[in-house]
Amino acid sequence: MSEYTNPFGMDVVPPPPDRSTTRSLKPFFCPRSVAVIGASRNNTHIGYRLLKSLQGSRFTGTIIPVNPQATEIAGLSAFPSLRAIPGPVDLALIAVPPNAVLAVIDDCAAKHIPAAILITAGFAETGGSGTSLEQELREKVRQHGIRLIGPNCFGLMNLDPAVRLNATYTPAIPPAGRVAIASESGGLGLAVVTAARRLNLGLSSFVSVGNHIDVSVIDLLEYWEQDESTDVILLYLETIVDPRRFRQIAERVGKKKPIIALKAGRTSAGQSAAGSHTAALATNDTAVDALFTQCGVIRANGLDDFLALATGLSSQSMPQGRRIGILTNSGGPGVLCADSCAAEGLTVPGLSNLTQSALASFLPPAAALNNPVDVIGFATEDQHARAVETMLTADTLDALIIVHVSVRAEDNPPVAAGIVRGIRAARRTSGTQKPVYLCWMAEGDLDRTFTVDEETIPTYPHPEIPARIINRAITYAAWRRQPIGPVPRYPDADLENAKAICAKALSSRGPGWLTTQETRALLSAMKLPLAQGGLATTAEDAVRTAREIGFPVAVKLASHTILHKTEIGGVRLNLTGEQAVRDAFESIKARLAQDNTLDVMEGVLVQPMISGGVEVMVGMTRDPLFGPLLAFGLGGIHVEILGDVQFRIAPLTDRDAAQMVREIKGHRLLQGYRGKPAVDIGAIAEVLLRLSRLVEEIPEIIELDLNPIFALPEGQGCRIVDARIRVAR
Amino acid sequence: MSEYTNPFGMDVVPPPPDRSTTRSLKPFFCPRSVAVIGASRNNTHIGYRLLKSLQGSRFTGTIIPVNPQATEIAGLSAFPSLRAIPGPVDLALIAVPPNAVLAVIDDCAAKHIPAAILITAGFAETGGSGTSLEQELREKVRQHGIRLIGPNCFGLMNLDPAVRLNATYTPAIPPAGRVAIASESGGLGLAVVTAARRLNLGLSSFVSVGNHIDVSVIDLLEYWEQDESTDVILLYLETIVDPRRFRQIAERVGKKKPIIALKAGRTSAGQSAAGSHTAALATNDTAVDALFTQCGVIRANGLDDFLALATGLSSQSMPQGRRIGILTNSGGPGVLCADSCAAEGLTVPGLSNLTQSALASFLPPAAALNNPVDVIGFATEDQHARAVETMLTADTLDALIIVHVSVRAEDNPPVAAGIVRGIRAARRTSGTQKPVYLCWMAEGDLDRTFTVDEETIPTYPHPEIPARIINRAITYAAWRRQPIGPVPRYPDADLENAKAICAKALSSRGPGWLTTQETRALLSAMKLPLAQGGLATTAEDAVRTAREIGFPVAVKLASHTILHKTEIGGVRLNLTGEQAVRDAFESIKARLAQDNTLDVMEGVLVQPMISGGVEVMVGMTRDPLFGPLLAFGLGGIHVEILGDVQFRIAPLTDRDAAQMVREIKGHRLLQGYRGKPAVDIGAIAEVLLRLSRLVEEIPEIIELDLNPIFALPEGQGCRIVDARIRVAR
């Protein structure tokens, strides 16, 4: 537990693993008996295919076809209904027409079947009556306390040799291994499962969740967290129904097992396609990126990347550093590989004299002995074996990429054997667990897989791929090493007061912007660092305030209804004397009077002119699904034109806040640029954290901008100069 | 010719095609007879393999083995030497040990052989004596007037059915087609040639240029420009030996045929790997990007992208717009495809009611009829055919992507047939040439190729690839439609004067920065828009200048040795009166006197305070290989921290300059941001063009910075506020 202890009593602390979820999902993965409702002799029916799949995988439990018109199907005794089955049934696999589904669920309940997979389509994904049918189904399942996967799904596989369950309608069974996959698209899941065979990607289990009205991807994460057969988890997602729960569970699970996610609907075109496909909410991709960053999920950039990450992370240990060795038999592809390493922030360091002379002792004279090592086109099996062993055991390298281009088809088996021999020798003699990745460009032999004892060597068709995988593995490993950060609670913040201010504004004026006075009071209640000064309602008031804070000052119109104050002359800067302040007040007032809008004037804000420091901005918007999304950037064109802004979802941990500040491109400006001092980064992070607390506690705050904030030199904190806050019920 | 006419007499105008290059390369591609020097009966020798390749491709000319120890090899009459061959020889294919090469070249000359391919390695790529041997070889080849490909190369193929020449040592012959490939790496070339078979990528010819001591990639561009069998040109480059000639030729050829380049050595790791591999100069990747942008070369991001571009651009016409139709049998992959379209700036528009009802008439009720169209997993051959035809002929779409995931292996042939049938029907009935791309995810059938009559349909394994190809095709087509821009000469610029200023500075002080006076005189000679004001050497001088230009003014130390003037108090801004100017002069002078550095003071620069407008910067550095590289950006942190800067190689065309200004990320700031007026973009472009002219004419200028330049509102030009120029011999 200590890793997750939070001195501040954070509410983002991952909950303890939910044993009841794990227990309730067990019958899906390890049923002793499976009833196939809708089993059929007609080979165009899904029910026929499901039966064939179960038989084809040599399921170790009992298969019971259910069909009112048959007593025997595919050599198995069939029953007219679930209720007619004599013994117990652990799992119902349902492929009946949509209008027959509800009755089957009732039968499941009557038969005390704890789990059902509903393959049948025709529910919410089709809209109209399908949506209401899905609602009825959902209620029935909940009533009966049955766990249900689907509807509109492709099924489930458990590749455990003790189970061998293929409850899907594809006969293509991937190799058994340690990767679990959940997919919100049947077709995508199918593509991955079938590709796994070719890639020798060993799976523990696969679940197509369909419309996921009961069992969700999050439930599966919890199951696989406990599953001793699973080391790596792959998710294909089109929606994230409960981002907060996703974050809690994924963060906890990710600390033990890498989670690789391919999230579709990145863009509006994709979102609307995903929407029509799964009848689910379009989600905000910025928020998805923030969420994944916060909980350590490795995001795949497309299907090819998804598969490459899966093969790369499931069979090799995490690289301990960024120093990469490249071994090739061809210069050009070696160069492309070196380029990709540099592009991913990896280094391709020179080799020690020792390593180079070791290589020289057995490689041909024309070989290049420095990194990348080029053994030359026709190097033999033995030369490959020795070169691989030498590089894999070199102290100065953290990982090895082998790039091979075959000159003749008949060359490949010896070279492949040499590579395997070299890796095995290195593993056995020095015990090194350093990761190895292969780029195998040998036409006619492209689908060759490489296995060293129990270890699969990830094998890719292009020399640029391994570096991309290695970089992500290192980033994930770094995330995993850090404890989950705390969410500070700031007991000094007066949240009751802040709530009261919002409530009063809402009840007196309804939804809209807070007044200048309310905004300042609210930020003060949160102990946020407002710039000195204050609201003045008369010219003399303004002069008094100016005198208190010292000249020069700025005088700005205070009004919650006029947002663009500069344009109507409402901002007067660098006022150096009392008369100037008086004049400024009067002329702002006169201008409003002239426009017949004097009633919107709440007064003027008198503030010191702040010099030095760097202008930054902090903002918050509320995503309908993801909740409060906090933004940090340098403000102005940096955010609006250059898009140099970092987002995270509240609640922020201290690590989230520090990372937001660190990861804007303009970060160097905060570190002290051209001789200027570094700014108080801790103070900016604290603003983010206090705001996170505020917007978590007060859902009525729907929009907030602190812009600009002057970040002053280290130790001097920061000053919020302008702020606006919008509330709604 | 009219397309290339240039009213300013530009020197970047592509030269006319060089018929003599084309003629001199003809014997490589269309020899009537090929002598193989080093032909061997020993099947481990390259000479054996070369002979086998020539025979295996059923070369239509005569093959003549040359070997002092044989009278017959592989069923062909062998000769002891080239001189012993009775008839003429068009091409010598040489695979003898390095120390025998020079004698063979002499024999070639004696025999009047116009062309030789030298496979032998052991030249400059190995360093040491290999380098001097290569030098001797180069001189000999030049003396004899023989055209030579290599050394250290993999050979050449001409797939023309009338020739069928495979002069390489791989027996793998790709299909004949219309793509020509030149590679600076044998291994990479081999990987591409062998992949071409799998991808059904038809090649016209392939050349491995090796160390390219005579025939270069540029020569080959000129050859393929004239070659009626070639439509698309692929280059794998590790070096660009003569960037200026490359630009001229590539720009001319690119207007007729797309050039796709994979340039290795993008990064320093890759550069040093490429350096050790080809013994060539490391090149600056920023300059390479600029060069390719300027001459329309399509740059591939890695080997996978290279092949995908080749298949995509060689067989489909250019899309006429960005509206993409997606047809799939599976939601998830369809969503990923739609995401990738949006990411590439393509749209996936909704379909018309007409198209939707046409689709509804034959698709299953559960099909999704809007774009992406989902025909559902088990759709039939006929449904596929009709859906493809309907979408390919829809008025509202510019291109079609078909994404297929196979549920069962036995499904694929009918679906594949349906897709082909649909495309053929659309082509025949409506005559549409709209491009079609396929994503075929059917394990066990992944290497299926699709051919419709003579047309190959580009087929990819992942749904994200087609959009990337389409976007590049559209960008290239847009470049190709524009005429090559002129390089303005600015006859009003006094280049003689500018030259004289540099020469005088060099002769009097040697290499270094120009003085303020020299800098201003030089920029004035070029008619570049200096800010008003001038150098003043006394306080009264400064006051007089200030009075002339009007207050407020800035007073800045003028010194070519002190570069950071602010730090020693050398910059005084916003001076509003004469006394302030006088004080500024005296205090700057006093400060230097105090530092004992009064001798570096050239005076002060008195300038008006410019308000309004946007600060930008223009710079120039000289790359040892690429020559003057001009830079444009918003200055300050935008260039230094955010890297928002555009580079182009001089000479700039007017299009280059306009594009530089347009393509910085901060461009919106120049267009008028938050109610500010748009700035005078034409004036900025003119600064770039005049500078380009300057640095082209005066190679002694090795570094130059105009920073800041105030870009004023449209019609008001811009003002160079600070400038520095460094000269060297």
HADDOCK unambig.tbl for C-alpha pairs under 7 A between the chains (distance, minus, plus):
assign (segid A and resid 126 and name CA) (segid B and resid 366 and name CA) 6.76 0.50 0.50
assign (segid A and resid 170 and name CA) (segid B and resid 407 and name CA) 6.56 0.50 0.50
assign (segid A and resid 170 and name CA) (segid B and resid 408 and name CA) 6.53 0.50 0.50
assign (segid A and resid 185 and name CA) (segid B and resid 331 and name CA) 6.66 0.50 0.50
assign (segid A and resid 185 and name CA) (segid B and resid 332 and name CA) 5.09 0.50 0.50
assign (segid A and resid 187 and name CA) (segid B and resid 330 and name CA) 5.09 0.50 0.50
assign (segid A and resid 187 and name CA) (segid B and resid 331 and name CA) 6.84 0.50 0.50
assign (segid A and resid 187 and name CA) (segid B and resid 332 and name CA) 6.30 0.50 0.50
assign (segid A and resid 187 and name CA) (segid B and resid 405 and name CA) 6.43 0.50 0.50
assign (segid A and resid 188 and name CA) (segid B and resid 332 and name CA) 5.42 0.50 0.50
assign (segid A and resid 188 and name CA) (segid B and resid 333 and name CA) 5.90 0.50 0.50
assign (segid A and resid 191 and name CA) (segid B and resid 405 and name CA) 6.44 0.50 0.50
assign (segid A and resid 191 and name CA) (segid B and resid 441 and name CA) 6.61 0.50 0.50
assign (segid A and resid 194 and name CA) (segid B and resid 443 and name CA) 6.19 0.50 0.50
assign (segid A and resid 195 and name CA) (segid B and resid 443 and name CA) 6.43 0.50 0.50
assign (segid A and resid 264 and name CA) (segid B and resid 335 and name CA) 6.30 0.50 0.50
assign (segid A and resid 264 and name CA) (segid B and resid 336 and name CA) 5.74 0.50 0.50
assign (segid A and resid 265 and name CA) (segid B and resid 335 and name CA) 6.46 0.50 0.50
assign (segid A and resid 265 and name CA) (segid B and resid 339 and name CA) 6.11 0.50 0.50
assign (segid A and resid 266 and name CA) (segid B and resid 339 and name CA) 5.79 0.50 0.50
assign (segid A and resid 267 and name CA) (segid B and resid 339 and name CA) 5.31 0.50 0.50
assign (segid A and resid 267 and name CA) (segid B and resid 342 and name CA) 6.10 0.50 0.50
assign (segid A and resid 269 and name CA) (segid B and resid 338 and name CA) 5.61 0.50 0.50
assign (segid A and resid 269 and name CA) (segid B and resid 339 and name CA) 6.02 0.50 0.50
assign (segid A and resid 269 and name CA) (segid B and resid 342 and name CA) 6.06 0.50 0.50
assign (segid A and resid 269 and name CA) (segid B and resid 348 and name CA) 6.34 0.50 0.50
assign (segid A and resid 270 and name CA) (segid B and resid 335 and name CA) 4.94 0.50 0.50
assign (segid A and resid 270 and name CA) (segid B and resid 336 and name CA) 6.62 0.50 0.50
assign (segid A and resid 270 and name CA) (segid B and resid 338 and name CA) 4.74 0.50 0.50
assign (segid A and resid 270 and name CA) (segid B and resid 339 and name CA) 4.33 0.50 0.50
assign (segid A and resid 273 and name CA) (segid B and resid 335 and name CA) 5.47 0.50 0.50
assign (segid A and resid 273 and name CA) (segid B and resid 372 and name CA) 6.46 0.50 0.50
assign (segid A and resid 274 and name CA) (segid B and resid 335 and name CA) 5.68 0.50 0.50
assign (segid A and resid 277 and name CA) (segid B and resid 331 and name CA) 5.80 0.50 0.50
assign (segid A and resid 302 and name CA) (segid B and resid 464 and name CA) 6.50 0.50 0.50
assign (segid A and resid 303 and name CA) (segid B and resid 462 and name CA) 6.38 0.50 0.50
assign (segid A and resid 304 and name CA) (segid B and resid 462 and name CA) 6.32 0.50 0.50
assign (segid A and resid 330 and name CA) (segid B and resid 187 and name CA) 5.09 0.50 0.50
assign (segid A and resid 331 and name CA) (segid B and resid 185 and name CA) 6.65 0.50 0.50
assign (segid A and resid 331 and name CA) (segid B and resid 187 and name CA) 6.87 0.50 0.50
assign (segid A and resid 331 and name CA) (segid B and resid 277 and name CA) 5.84 0.50 0.50
assign (segid A and resid 332 and name CA) (segid B and resid 185 and name CA) 5.08 0.50 0.50
assign (segid A and resid 332 and name CA) (segid B and resid 187 and name CA) 6.31 0.50 0.50
assign (segid A and resid 332 and name CA) (segid B and resid 188 and name CA) 5.41 0.50 0.50
assign (segid A and resid 333 and name CA) (segid B and resid 188 and name CA) 5.88 0.50 0.50
assign (segid A and resid 335 and name CA) (segid B and resid 264 and name CA) 6.27 0.50 0.50
assign (segid A and resid 335 and name CA) (segid B and resid 265 and name CA) 6.48 0.50 0.50
assign (segid A and resid 335 and name CA) (segid B and resid 270 and name CA) 4.95 0.50 0.50
assign (segid A and resid 335 and name CA) (segid B and resid 273 and name CA) 5.49 0.50 0.50
assign (segid A and resid 335 and name CA) (segid B and resid 274 and name CA) 5.71 0.50 0.50
assign (segid A and resid 336 and name CA) (segid B and resid 264 and name CA) 5.73 0.50 0.50
assign (segid A and resid 336 and name CA) (segid B and resid 270 and name CA) 6.62 0.50 0.50
assign (segid A and resid 338 and name CA) (segid B and resid 269 and name CA) 5.61 0.50 0.50
assign (segid A and resid 338 and name CA) (segid B and resid 270 and name CA) 4.75 0.50 0.50
assign (segid A and resid 339 and name CA) (segid B and resid 265 and name CA) 6.12 0.50 0.50
assign (segid A and resid 339 and name CA) (segid B and resid 266 and name CA) 5.81 0.50 0.50
assign (segid A and resid 339 and name CA) (segid B and resid 267 and name CA) 5.31 0.50 0.50
assign (segid A and resid 339 and name CA) (segid B and resid 269 and name CA) 6.02 0.50 0.50
assign (segid A and resid 339 and name CA) (segid B and resid 270 and name CA) 4.34 0.50 0.50
assign (segid A and resid 342 and name CA) (segid B and resid 267 and name CA) 6.10 0.50 0.50
assign (segid A and resid 342 and name CA) (segid B and resid 269 and name CA) 6.08 0.50 0.50
assign (segid A and resid 348 and name CA) (segid B and resid 269 and name CA) 6.34 0.50 0.50
assign (segid A and resid 366 and name CA) (segid B and resid 126 and name CA) 6.62 0.50 0.50
assign (segid A and resid 372 and name CA) (segid B and resid 273 and name CA) 6.46 0.50 0.50
assign (segid A and resid 405 and name CA) (segid B and resid 187 and name CA) 6.39 0.50 0.50
assign (segid A and resid 405 and name CA) (segid B and resid 191 and name CA) 6.43 0.50 0.50
assign (segid A and resid 407 and name CA) (segid B and resid 170 and name CA) 6.60 0.50 0.50
assign (segid A and resid 408 and name CA) (segid B and resid 170 and name CA) 6.51 0.50 0.50
assign (segid A and resid 441 and name CA) (segid B and resid 191 and name CA) 6.59 0.50 0.50
assign (segid A and resid 443 and name CA) (segid B and resid 194 and name CA) 6.18 0.50 0.50
assign (segid A and resid 443 and name CA) (segid B and resid 195 and name CA) 6.44 0.50 0.50
assign (segid A and resid 462 and name CA) (segid B and resid 303 and name CA) 6.36 0.50 0.50
assign (segid A and resid 462 and name CA) (segid B and resid 304 and name CA) 6.30 0.50 0.50
assign (segid A and resid 464 and name CA) (segid B and resid 302 and name CA) 6.48 0.50 0.50
assign (segid A and resid 641 and name CA) (segid B and resid 666 and name CA) 6.22 0.50 0.50
assign (segid A and resid 641 and name CA) (segid B and resid 668 and name CA) 6.79 0.50 0.50
assign (segid A and resid 642 and name CA) (segid B and resid 665 and name CA) 6.14 0.50 0.50
assign (segid A and resid 642 and name CA) (segid B and resid 666 and name CA) 6.19 0.50 0.50
assign (segid A and resid 665 and name CA) (segid B and resid 642 and name CA) 6.09 0.50 0.50
assign (segid A and resid 666 and name CA) (segid B and resid 641 and name CA) 6.19 0.50 0.50
assign (segid A and resid 666 and name CA) (segid B and resid 642 and name CA) 6.16 0.50 0.50
assign (segid A and resid 668 and name CA) (segid B and resid 641 and name CA) 6.76 0.50 0.50
